[in-house]
Amino acid sequence: MTKRRCSLTQGPVIPKTNPHFRGVDRAPYEIGYLLKSIDDAVSPYAPITDDQAQKAEAIAKHVDNVHGVIFRGLEAIGEVLSIAACNAESMVNGSTVSAIGEIIRHLSVEAQMMRDMGSLMTDTVAAYQKRRAD
């Protein structure tokens, strides 16, 4: 049997100039923390401070990273399930398949929320940068 070496095809995006972008391995927690600390009025339509812009940028970068992790993980789950389904020598337990379905559903909903929040923060940062340039 040949062992395969694990390598990441794409690492997380880590902006080095943003002090609010921390805990890259705990992005969902960091997103929630940043959302609690950012003013409720932050949007592409309202002027924001430099600090709020950095928080919005950190949220958007965390979202980008989370999507990569979720999609790579879901693809891997699909590959494993395909191999298991084609293997006549073993069976996949129904509760295992159900648990995989639950996590995929949960991750999908989480990814949708993060995509929406990431888009909002990306638009907010772009509007902030445009206002600063004017």
N, C-alpha and C positions, 0 to 999 in steps of 0.2 A: 504494500500500500504506500502510495506517495503522499507525503504531507505537503499541503499547500501553505505557502506563507501568506499571511494576511497583510494586505496593504490598502490604505485608503485611496480611493480614486480622486477624491477632492476633500481637502481639509476645510475647516471652518474659516470664514472671513473674519479677520481680527483687525479692526482699525486701531492703530497704535496711538493716534492723537486724541482719542475720545476717552476721558476719564470715567465716563458712565458705562462704558462697554466692558463689563467684567463677567466672570463666571461663564465662559463660553460653553462649558460642558453642562450648565444648568440653565439653558436659555429660557425654557418656559417659566421658571421661577423668576429669572431676571426680568423678563417681559412684564410679568405681573407687578413686581417691585417697582419697575420704572413707570408703569402706568399709574400706580398709586401715588408716585412722587411728582408726576407731571401735572400741571394745571389742567382742570377740566376744559378750559377754553381753547386748548391747543388744537388747531386745525389749519388747513391751508388758507382759510379766510380771515384769520386774525393774526395781527403782529405778535411775535413771540420773542423771548429773550435768547441770548446766546446759549445759556444753560439749557433752556427748554429745547432748543434746536439740537443740541448734543444728545439730550435724552431721546428725542424723537429719532435721531440717526441711530442711536444704539438699539432702540426697539426694532427699527427696520432691518438692521444687520443681524440681530438675533433671529428675526423671522426668516431671513434668507438661510441662515445656518440650520434652523429647525427643519425647514422644508427639505434640505439636502439629507438630513438624518432620517426623516420620516420616509422619504421616497426610496432611499437606498435600502432601508430596513424592510419596507413593504415589498420591494423587488426581491430581496433575499428570502422573505417568507414565501413568496410565490414560487421561487425556484425550489425551495425545500419541499413545499407541498406537491409540486409537480413531480419531483423525484420520488417522493413517498407514494404518490398515487400510482406510479408506473412500476413500483417495486412489488412483485408478486410474493415475496418472502415475508413481508411485514404489513401490518395493518395500522392505520392511524385511528386512534380512539376518538369516538364522536365528541366527547367532552373537550378534547384537545382542539378539534376543528372548531367547535363552538367558541372556545376561549380565543382562538386566533381571530375568528369573525368579530368578536366583541372588541378586541384591541384595534383591529383595522377600522371598525366603525368609529371608535373613540378618537383614534388618530386622525381620521378624515375630518371629523367635526372640529378638532383642535386645529388642524391645518387650515381649515376654512376661516376660522376666527383669526388665526395668525396672519393669513394672507390679507384679510380685510384690514387688520390693524397695521400691518407692514405697508400696505398701499397708502393708508391714511398718513402714516408717519413719513413716508417717502415724499408724498405730495406736500406735506407740511414743511419739510426741509427744503424742497425745491422752491416753494413760495417764499420762505425765509431768505434763501440765498438770492432770489430775484429782487426782493425788497431791499436787501443790503447793497446790491449792485446798482440800484436806481438812485 
